[in-house]
Amino acid sequence: MCNSKNLETWKKGKIKSVNVEEFKITDHQYGKHWDLLRCKDCEFIFSDPFPPVEISKIYERIVDPEYVEEEEGRGGNFRSILKTLDRILKNKGSFLDVGSATGIMMNLAKKEGWDVYGVELSKWAVDEAKRRYGIEIVQGDFSEVEFPEDFFKVVCLIDIIEHVSNPKEVIEKVWRILERGGAAVVVTPDIKSFTAKVMGEKWWHFRPAHIGFFSKKSLFHLLRSKGFEIVKLKRYKWRFSLYYIVSRIKLLNKIANSRFLKPVFKRIPIILPLMDSLEVYARKI
């Protein structure tokens, strides 16, 4: 991240093999990570050696219907981001959602007057966005898809940058395709958060698909080094149904999935202020 060689072994991983199910957004086999190194200078933590799997190829095969079942809660997360963008930017324009999944964010942004674009690896998700919202999403890897320079008013990277092998190249591309004064929105787990420290190896952001972990220091360093000005930092609040949360607790899973309680639990909204993800707004200067 900062070209330093001042590295140390941070954690030894226990992953021997992975399957496509463990890469779904809704996977809840937490506490799994690769061998991780830490940079003593910028605090970036990353997998080394690089995972012996082609992550992009795995994501192309993802099918995750449980994701769309939580549309209302996820939509609450995205509405909050759109409201913040309205306060930061004077007017709307072209809006790119990187890793669009099934298009929930794009659909909300479109309703708010944005001219929406999206890119997503999963063919299932791309097809689902077309079926549910009539939204066209480019299927492919963001690093390989061509976009015009100085074009977008906003580029969103929500829970994306922790999955990529070279975050610097991703942020460089975001800078190129943003117009002057446009904003990048980056949401990513905070490895130095109180929640991460308390949960230790059981932290829910430790999963095979996550290969890079940021702190405020390392993320700010990355964005500023590529020409961005940090304009706002928030802590991401997760919104889910009670069912989604309870179903992830082993001892309560059967109760959550009971024929009578499941529909009840699905109607009860829950806000989880875990404070363990950074929500950063950065302007291209």
C-alpha positions as a Markdown table, in Angstrom:
| # | Residue | x | y | z |
|---|---|---|---|---|
| 1 | Met | 0.0 | 0.0 | 0.0 |
| 2 | Cys | 2.8 | 2.5 | 0.9 |
| 3 | Asn | 5.7 | 0.6 | -0.8 |
| 4 | Ser | 7.3 | -0.1 | 2.6 |
| 5 | Lys | 9.1 | -3.3 | 3.3 |
| 6 | Asn | 8.7 | -2.9 | 7.0 |
| 7 | Leu | 6.4 | -5.9 | 7.3 |
| 8 | Glu | 5.6 | -8.4 | 10.0 |
| 9 | Thr | 3.5 | -11.6 | 10.3 |
| 10 | Trp | 0.2 | -10.6 | 11.8 |
| 11 | Lys | -1.9 | -13.7 | 11.9 |
| 12 | Lys | -1.5 | -17.3 | 10.6 |
| 13 | Gly | -4.4 | -18.5 | 8.6 |
| 14 | Lys | -6.2 | -21.8 | 8.9 |
| 15 | Ile | -7.8 | -22.0 | 5.5 |
| 16 | Lys | -7.0 | -25.1 | 3.6 |
| 17 | Ser | -9.6 | -24.9 | 0.8 |
| 18 | Val | -12.7 | -22.9 | -0.1 |
| 19 | Asn | -15.9 | -23.4 | -2.0 |
| 20 | Val | -18.2 | -21.0 | -3.8 |
| 21 | Glu | -20.7 | -20.9 | -1.0 |
| 22 | Glu | -18.1 | -19.2 | 1.3 |
| 23 | Phe | -17.9 | -16.3 | -1.1 |
| 24 | Lys | -21.6 | -15.4 | -1.0 |
| 25 | Ile | -22.4 | -12.0 | 0.6 |
| 26 | Thr | -24.7 | -13.8 | 3.0 |
| 27 | Asp | -22.2 | -16.5 | 4.0 |
| 28 | His | -21.9 | -16.7 | 7.8 |
| 29 | Gln | -18.9 | -19.0 | 8.3 |
| 30 | Tyr | -17.0 | -16.3 | 10.1 |
| 31 | Gly | -13.5 | -16.4 | 11.6 |
| 32 | Lys | -11.7 | -17.7 | 8.5 |
| 33 | His | -8.7 | -15.9 | 7.0 |
| 34 | Trp | -5.5 | -16.5 | 5.0 |
| 35 | Asp | -2.0 | -15.9 | 6.3 |
| 36 | Leu | -1.9 | -12.2 | 7.0 |
| 37 | Leu | 1.0 | -9.7 | 7.0 |
| 38 | Arg | 0.9 | -6.2 | 8.5 |
| 39 | Cys | 2.8 | -3.1 | 7.3 |
| 40 | Lys | 4.2 | -1.4 | 10.4 |
| 41 | Asp | 4.3 | 2.0 | 8.5 |
| 42 | Cys | 0.8 | 2.4 | 7.1 |
| 43 | Glu | -1.0 | -0.4 | 9.1 |
| 44 | Phe | -2.4 | -2.1 | 6.0 |
| 45 | Ile | -3.0 | -5.9 | 6.6 |
| 46 | Phe | -3.1 | -8.3 | 3.6 |
| 47 | Ser | -3.0 | -11.9 | 2.7 |
| 48 | Asp | 0.5 | -13.3 | 1.9 |
| 49 | Pro | 1.0 | -15.5 | 0.1 |
| 50 | Phe | -1.9 | -14.6 | -2.2 |
| 51 | Pro | -4.9 | -17.0 | -1.9 |
| 52 | Pro | -4.4 | -19.9 | -4.3 |
| 53 | Val | -7.9 | -19.3 | -5.8 |
| 54 | Glu | -9.2 | -17.1 | -8.6 |
| 55 | Ile | -11.5 | -14.9 | -6.6 |
| 56 | Ser | -13.1 | -13.2 | -9.7 |
| 57 | Lys | -13.9 | -16.6 | -11.2 |
| 58 | Ile | -15.6 | -17.7 | -8.0 |
| 59 | Tyr | -17.7 | -14.5 | -7.9 |
| 60 | Glu | -18.9 | -15.1 | -11.5 |
| 61 | Arg | -20.6 | -18.3 | -10.2 |
| 62 | Ile | -22.3 | -16.8 | -7.1 |
| 63 | Val | -26.0 | -17.4 | -6.6 |
| 64 | Asp | -27.3 | -15.8 | -3.4 |
| 65 | Pro | -31.1 | -15.5 | -3.2 |
| 66 | Glu | -30.8 | -14.8 | 0.5 |
| 67 | Tyr | -29.3 | -11.4 | -0.4 |
| 68 | Val | -32.4 | -10.1 | -2.1 |
| 69 | Glu | -34.6 | -11.3 | 0.8 |
| 70 | Glu | -33.0 | -8.6 | 2.9 |
| 71 | Glu | -33.7 | -5.8 | 0.3 |
| 72 | Glu | -35.5 | -3.5 | 2.8 |
| 73 | Gly | -32.6 | -3.5 | 5.3 |
| 74 | Arg | -29.9 | -3.2 | 2.7 |
| 75 | Gly | -31.9 | -0.4 | 1.1 |
| 76 | Gly | -31.9 | 1.5 | 4.4 |
| 77 | Asn | -28.1 | 1.3 | 4.4 |
| 78 | Phe | -27.9 | 2.7 | 0.9 |
| 79 | Arg | -30.5 | 5.4 | 1.5 |
| 80 | Ser | -28.3 | 6.8 | 4.2 |
| 81 | Ile | -25.4 | 7.0 | 1.8 |
| 82 | Leu | -27.5 | 8.7 | -0.8 |
| 83 | Lys | -28.6 | 11.3 | 1.8 |
| 84 | Thr | -25.0 | 12.0 | 2.7 |
| 85 | Leu | -24.1 | 12.5 | -1.0 |
| 86 | Asp | -26.9 | 15.0 | -1.3 |
| 87 | Arg | -25.3 | 17.0 | 1.4 |
| 88 | Ile | -21.8 | 16.8 | 0.0 |
| 89 | Leu | -22.5 | 17.4 | -3.7 |
| 90 | Lys | -24.4 | 20.3 | -5.2 |
| 91 | Asn | -26.1 | 18.4 | -7.9 |
| 92 | Lys | -26.6 | 14.9 | -9.3 |
| 93 | Gly | -25.0 | 13.2 | -12.3 |
| 94 | Ser | -23.6 | 9.9 | -13.4 |
| 95 | Phe | -23.5 | 7.3 | -10.6 |
| 96 | Leu | -21.4 | 4.1 | -10.8 |
| 97 | Asp | -21.9 | 1.3 | -8.3 |
| 98 | Val | -19.0 | -1.1 | -8.4 |
| 99 | Gly | -20.0 | -4.6 | -7.3 |
| 100 | Ser | -23.7 | -3.8 | -7.8 |
| 101 | Ala | -25.0 | -7.2 | -6.7 |
| 102 | Thr | -28.7 | -7.3 | -7.6 |
| 103 | Gly | -29.0 | -3.6 | -8.2 |
| 104 | Ile | -30.6 | -2.5 | -4.9 |
| 105 | Met | -28.4 | 0.6 | -4.6 |
| 106 | Met | -28.7 | 1.4 | -8.3 |
| 107 | Asn | -32.5 | 1.2 | -8.1 |
| 108 | Leu | -32.7 | 3.6 | -5.2 |
| 109 | Ala | -30.2 | 6.0 | -6.8 |
| 110 | Lys | -32.2 | 6.0 | -10.0 |
| 111 | Lys | -35.3 | 6.9 | -8.1 |
| 112 | Glu | -33.4 | 9.8 | -6.6 |
| 113 | Gly | -32.5 | 11.2 | -10.0 |
| 114 | Trp | -29.1 | 9.8 | -10.6 |
| 115 | Asp | -28.0 | 8.5 | -14.0 |
| 116 | Val | -27.0 | 5.0 | -12.8 |
| 117 | Tyr | -24.4 | 2.5 | -14.1 |
| 118 | Gly | -23.1 | -0.7 | -12.5 |
| 119 | Val | -20.6 | -3.4 | -12.8 |
| 120 | Glu | -20.9 | -6.8 | -11.2 |
| 121 | Leu | -19.1 | -10.2 | -11.5 |
| 122 | Ser | -22.0 | -12.5 | -10.7 |
| 123 | Lys | -24.1 | -13.4 | -13.7 |
| 124 | Trp | -27.0 | -14.4 | -11.4 |
| 125 | Ala | -26.9 | -11.0 | -9.8 |
| 126 | Val | -26.8 | -9.2 | -13.1 |
| 127 | Asp | -29.8 | -11.2 | -14.4 |
| 128 | Glu | -31.7 | -10.6 | -11.1 |
| 129 | Ala | -31.2 | -6.8 | -11.4 |
| 130 | Lys | -32.7 | -6.9 | -14.9 |
| 131 | Arg | -35.6 | -9.1 | -13.7 |
| 132 | Arg | -36.4 | -7.1 | -10.6 |
| 133 | Tyr | -35.7 | -3.5 | -11.6 |
| 134 | Gly | -35.2 | -3.5 | -15.3 |
| 135 | Ile | -31.7 | -2.3 | -14.7 |
| 136 | Glu | -28.8 | -3.1 | -17.0 |
| 137 | Ile | -25.5 | -3.9 | -15.3 |
| 138 | Val | -22.2 | -4.7 | -17.0 |
| 139 | Gln | -21.0 | -8.2 | -16.0 |
| 140 | Gly | -17.3 | -8.2 | -15.5 |
| 141 | Asp | -14.3 | -7.2 | -13.4 |
| 142 | Phe | -14.1 | -3.5 | -12.6 |
| 143 | Ser | -10.4 | -3.5 | -13.3 |
| 144 | Glu | -11.1 | -4.8 | -16.8 |
| 145 | Val | -14.2 | -2.9 | -17.9 |
| 146 | Glu | -13.6 | 0.3 | -19.8 |
| 147 | Phe | -15.2 | 3.5 | -18.6 |
| 148 | Pro | -14.7 | 7.1 | -19.9 |
| 149 | Glu | -12.4 | 9.3 | -18.0 |
| 150 | Asp | -13.7 | 12.3 | -16.0 |
| 151 | Phe | -17.3 | 11.0 | -16.5 |
| 152 | Phe | -18.9 | 10.0 | -13.1 |
| 153 | Lys | -20.1 | 12.3 | -10.4 |
| 154 | Val | -20.0 | 9.4 | -7.9 |
| 155 | Val | -18.3 | 6.0 | -7.7 |
| 156 | Cys | -19.4 | 3.7 | -4.9 |
| 157 | Leu | -17.2 | 0.9 | -3.6 |
| 158 | Ile | -19.4 | -0.6 | -0.9 |
| 159 | Asp | -17.7 | -3.7 | 0.7 |
| 160 | Ile | -15.5 | -4.1 | -2.4 |
| 161 | Ile | -11.9 | -2.9 | -1.7 |
| 162 | Glu | -11.2 | -5.7 | 0.9 |
| 163 | His | -11.8 | -8.2 | -1.9 |
| 164 | Val | -9.2 | -6.9 | -4.5 |
| 165 | Ser | -5.6 | -7.9 | -5.0 |
| 166 | Asn | -4.4 | -4.4 | -5.8 |
| 167 | Pro | -6.4 | -1.6 | -4.0 |
| 168 | Lys | -4.0 | 1.0 | -5.4 |
| 169 | Glu | -4.9 | 0.2 | -9.0 |
| 170 | Val | -8.6 | 0.2 | -8.1 |
| 171 | Ile | -8.5 | 3.7 | -6.5 |
| 172 | Glu | -6.3 | 5.0 | -9.4 |
| 173 | Lys | -9.0 | 3.9 | -11.8 |
| 174 | Val | -11.8 | 5.5 | -9.6 |
| 175 | Trp | -9.9 | 8.8 | -9.7 |
| 176 | Arg | -9.5 | 8.7 | -13.5 |
| 177 | Ile | -13.2 | 8.0 | -14.2 |
| 178 | Leu | -14.5 | 10.6 | -11.7 |
| 179 | Glu | -15.1 | 14.2 | -12.8 |
| 180 | Arg | -13.3 | 16.9 | -11.0 |
| 181 | Gly | -15.1 | 17.6 | -7.7 |
| 182 | Gly | -16.8 | 14.2 | -7.9 |
| 183 | Ala | -17.0 | 11.8 | -4.9 |
| 184 | Ala | -15.8 | 8.3 | -4.2 |
| 185 | Val | -17.7 | 6.4 | -1.5 |
| 186 | Val | -15.7 | 3.6 | 0.2 |
| 187 | Val | -17.2 | 1.3 | 2.8 |
| 188 | Thr | -14.9 | -1.4 | 4.2 |
| 189 | Pro | -14.2 | -3.2 | 7.5 |
| 190 | Asp | -12.1 | -1.4 | 10.1 |
| 191 | Ile | -9.5 | -3.8 | 11.4 |
| 192 | Lys | -8.7 | -1.5 | 14.3 |
| 193 | Ser | -12.3 | -1.1 | 15.4 |
| 194 | Phe | -13.3 | -1.9 | 18.9 |
| 195 | Thr | -15.6 | -4.7 | 17.7 |
| 196 | Ala | -12.8 | -6.3 | 15.7 |
| 197 | Lys | -10.5 | -6.3 | 18.8 |
| 198 | Val | -13.2 | -7.7 | 21.1 |
| 199 | Met | -14.3 | -10.5 | 18.7 |
| 200 | Gly | -10.7 | -11.4 | 17.8 |
| 201 | Glu | -10.6 | -14.5 | 15.6 |
| 202 | Lys | -14.4 | -14.7 | 15.6 |
| 203 | Trp | -14.8 | -11.3 | 13.9 |
| 204 | Trp | -17.4 | -11.7 | 11.2 |
| 205 | His | -15.2 | -9.9 | 8.6 |
| 206 | Phe | -12.7 | -12.7 | 8.8 |
| 207 | Arg | -13.8 | -14.7 | 5.8 |
| 208 | Pro | -12.0 | -16.3 | 2.8 |
| 209 | Ala | -13.2 | -13.5 | 0.3 |
| 210 | His | -11.5 | -10.8 | 2.3 |
| 211 | Ile | -7.8 | -10.5 | 1.5 |
| 212 | Gly | -7.1 | -6.9 | 2.6 |
| 213 | Phe | -7.9 | -5.1 | 5.8 |
| 214 | Phe | -7.8 | -1.4 | 6.3 |
| 215 | Ser | -7.7 | 0.9 | 9.3 |
| 216 | Lys | -8.5 | 4.6 | 9.1 |
| 217 | Lys | -4.8 | 5.4 | 8.7 |
| 218 | Ser | -4.2 | 3.0 | 5.8 |
| 219 | Leu | -7.4 | 3.9 | 4.0 |
| 220 | Phe | -6.8 | 7.6 | 4.3 |
| 221 | His | -3.2 | 7.1 | 3.1 |
| 222 | Leu | -4.4 | 5.3 | 0.0 |
| 223 | Leu | -7.0 | 7.8 | -0.9 |
| 224 | Arg | -4.8 | 10.9 | -0.4 |
| 225 | Ser | -1.9 | 9.3 | -2.2 |
| 226 | Lys | -4.1 | 9.0 | -5.3 |
| 227 | Gly | -5.3 | 12.6 | -5.3 |
| 228 | Phe | -8.4 | 12.5 | -3.1 |
| 229 | Glu | -9.5 | 14.9 | -0.3 |
| 230 | Ile | -11.3 | 13.2 | 2.6 |
| 231 | Val | -14.5 | 15.2 | 3.1 |
| 232 | Lys | -16.4 | 12.9 | 5.6 |
| 233 | Leu | -15.9 | 9.8 | 7.7 |
| 234 | Lys | -18.8 | 7.9 | 9.2 |
| 235 | Arg | -19.3 | 4.5 | 10.8 |
| 236 | Tyr | -21.5 | 2.2 | 8.8 |
| 237 | Lys | -24.7 | 1.0 | 10.5 |
| 238 | Trp | -26.0 | -2.4 | 9.4 |
| 239 | Arg | -29.8 | -2.8 | 8.9 |
| 240 | Phe | -31.2 | -6.2 | 8.7 |
| 241 | Ser | -34.4 | -8.2 | 9.7 |
| 242 | Leu | -34.4 | -9.9 | 13.0 |
| 243 | Tyr | -34.5 | -13.2 | 11.1 |
| 244 | Tyr | -31.2 | -12.5 | 9.3 |
| 245 | Ile | -29.4 | -11.9 | 12.6 |
| 246 | Val | -30.9 | -14.7 | 14.6 |
| 247 | Ser | -30.5 | -17.3 | 11.8 |
| 248 | Arg | -26.7 | -16.7 | 12.0 |
| 249 | Ile | -26.5 | -17.9 | 15.6 |
| 250 | Lys | -26.1 | -21.6 | 15.6 |
| 251 | Leu | -28.1 | -22.2 | 18.7 |
| 252 | Leu | -31.0 | -20.2 | 17.4 |
| 253 | Asn | -31.0 | -21.1 | 13.7 |
| 254 | Lys | -33.7 | -23.8 | 14.0 |
| 255 | Ile | -35.9 | -21.4 | 15.9 |
| 256 | Ala | -35.4 | -18.6 | 13.3 |
| 257 | Asn | -36.3 | -21.0 | 10.5 |
| 258 | Ser | -39.4 | -22.4 | 12.1 |
| 259 | Arg | -42.6 | -22.2 | 9.9 |
| 260 | Phe | -44.3 | -19.8 | 12.3 |
| 261 | Leu | -41.5 | -17.6 | 13.5 |
| 262 | Lys | -39.6 | -17.0 | 10.3 |
| 263 | Pro | -42.2 | -14.7 | 8.7 |
| 264 | Val | -42.6 | -12.8 | 12.0 |
| 265 | Phe | -38.8 | -12.3 | 12.4 |
| 266 | Lys | -38.5 | -11.2 | 8.8 |
| 267 | Arg | -40.9 | -8.3 | 9.5 |
| 268 | Ile | -38.9 | -6.9 | 12.5 |
| 269 | Pro | -36.2 | -4.4 | 11.4 |
| 270 | Ile | -33.0 | -4.2 | 13.4 |
| 271 | Ile | -30.2 | -1.6 | 13.2 |
| 272 | Leu | -26.8 | -2.9 | 14.3 |
| 273 | Pro | -24.4 | 0.0 | 15.2 |
| 274 | Leu | -21.4 | -2.3 | 15.3 |
| 275 | Met | -19.1 | 0.6 | 14.4 |
| 276 | Asp | -16.7 | -1.8 | 12.7 |
| 277 | Ser | -16.8 | -0.5 | 9.1 |
| 278 | Leu | -15.4 | 2.7 | 7.8 |
| 279 | Glu | -17.7 | 4.8 | 5.5 |
| 280 | Val | -15.5 | 7.4 | 3.8 |
| 281 | Tyr | -16.4 | 10.1 | 1.3 |
| 282 | Ala | -13.5 | 11.4 | -0.7 |
| 283 | Arg | -13.5 | 14.2 | -3.3 |
| 284 | Lys | -11.4 | 14.3 | -6.4 |
| 285 | Ile | -9.4 | 17.5 | -6.3 |
